């Protein structure tokens, strides 16, 4: 099974993002696979393990040193392959800060030892924090048009990360749209 760990965005931010996703889909019929999970920021890219009890125990005991406040500075368009063609994805940029990076690094350092897994090439120092809005089902040129239309809809925001989630997929390879929310945990600081 595949798992990933993510920080959940607060309801008011998710509701605003999903309002825009609904509008995009009414106008352009893009894929909703990015919306099947709660709006989130990945903290650990998908990994395969059968050591579910150890993973759950680790997840249930995650603590942070300080509250994690995040800020976004708008959206970004990226080109991505889909079924041999060039498609796109649009995500909300999340400004990196020390607390977010520390949590990402902690998970990346801990899980390979606990679960005997390897980190993804995307994990680590070069990982870019983001929250995907839409992806796939249209060619890249169409995504460029959608992106330009969305630029004014997505402004900056600031919020606190209060919950993390463990997502799971039972597929034999990482496939967007096949993950579900397996567990949720309210973050606590080590001093509480």
N, C-alpha and C positions, 0 to 999 in steps of 0.2 A: 504494500500500500504506500501511497505517497502522502506526505504531510507538508504543511508549511505553517509558519507562525507569523501572525500579523497584528498590528495595532489597529483597533477599530476607531473610526472617526465618530465624534459625537453626533447624536441624532439630528440636531439642527443643520450641521454641515452636510450629512448624508442626504437629508431631505432636500436641501437646495441643489445638490449635485444631481440627485435622481429626478428632480423636476426638469432639469435641462436634458437629461438622458431621455426622458419621456418625450420631450419636444423634438429632439434630434430623431428619435425613432419614428415619430409621426410624420416627419418631413422627409427623412432620408432612408428609413428602414435599414439601419445598421444592426449589427448583431447585439443581442442583450447578454451574451455570455459573460461579459465583464461585470454585469449587474446581478448575477445570480448569487454572489456572495455579498455580505455587507460591505459598504464602502470602507476600504482599509489601506494601510500602508504596510507593505511586506517588510518583515524583520528578518526572516530566514526563508530563502528561496526553497522551493519544493525539493524534498529528499525522500528516498525510499527506505523504509525500515519495517521490520516485523517485531521490533522490541517495543510494542505499544505500551506495556505497563511502565517501562522505564521512561518512555517519552511522557506519559501522563504524569508520572511522579515529578519529573523535572518541570513540566509546564505548570503544575499546581503549586510549585514552590518558588517560581520566579519572583524575585523582588528587585526593586530599583533603588538606587541611592538617592535620587532627587526626582521631583515631579518632572514630567516631560511635557513641555509646552512646544507646540509646533506652529509654524507659520508657512503659508503658501504664498507664492508670488505669481500665480496664474497658471496657465496651461501650456503644454508643449505637444507638438505633433512629431511622431516618429514613424519611419517606414519599417514595415515588417513583412516577411514572407508569409503567404497563406496559399496552400495548395499549388505551389509552383508559380504564383503571381506575386506582385507587390501590392500589399494592402497597407493599412495604417493602424495606428492606435493613437489615442489622445489621452494624456494623463495630466493630473494636477501635480505641478512641481511642489515638493516639500523641501523647504530650506533645511539643510543639515545643521544640527547643533550637537554639542558635546553629549548631552543626555541620550539623544536618539542614537548617535554613533556608538556610545558605550553599550547600550542595550543590544544593538545589532552585533557588535564584537563579542559581547559576553555569550550570546547564544551560539555564535559561530565557533567560539573557542570551546564551549562546553559540550555541545552535541556530538561532535566527532568522537570524543573520548567516551561518552556515555553510551552512544548507539553504534559505535564502530562504523561511521559513515564518512564520506568525503564531502567537503563543502563544494558548492557549485562555483563555477568560474565567475559568476556574477556576484557572489557573496564576498565580503571583505572590504578593503579600503576604497575600492572604486565603485561600490554599490551606490546607486542614486536613489534617494528616497522619493517616492511618488505614490499616487493613488490613481489607478487606471479608471478612466471614465467609459470609453468605448474602444472596441477593437474588432477588426475583421469585417467581412461581408461586403466590402466595397473596395474598389481599387484606390491606389494612393492618390491619384489625381482628384477623385471625389472627396477623399479625406482632406485634401488641401482646401477645397471649397468649404467643407463643413468647419474646419479649423478657423478659417477667416471669419465665418459667421458667428463662431462661438467666442472669439476674443473678447468682446465687450461683456459677455455674460459671466465670465469667470474672473472675479477680482481677487484681491488678497484676503486671506482670513487668518485668524489666530485662534487656537483652541488647545485644550489639554488632552493628552492621551490618558484615559482612565481605565480602559479595558484592552485586553489582548485576546486573540482567538487562535485556536488550533483548527486548521482546515484539513480535510481528508478526502482522498480519492481512491477508489478501489480499482482503477484502471492499471494496465501493465506498463503504460508510458504516461508521461505528463501530458494531459490533454485539457486545455482550457474549457470550462463549462461543465466539468465532471466533479469538481470539488464541492464539498458541503461543509458547513460550520459544525465541527465536532464538539468543541468545548469553548467556553468563554471564561475568562478570569478577570476580576477586578484587580488592578495593580495596587500593590502596597509598597511603601518605602521601607527600607531596612530599619529605619528608626521608629516605625509605628508599632 
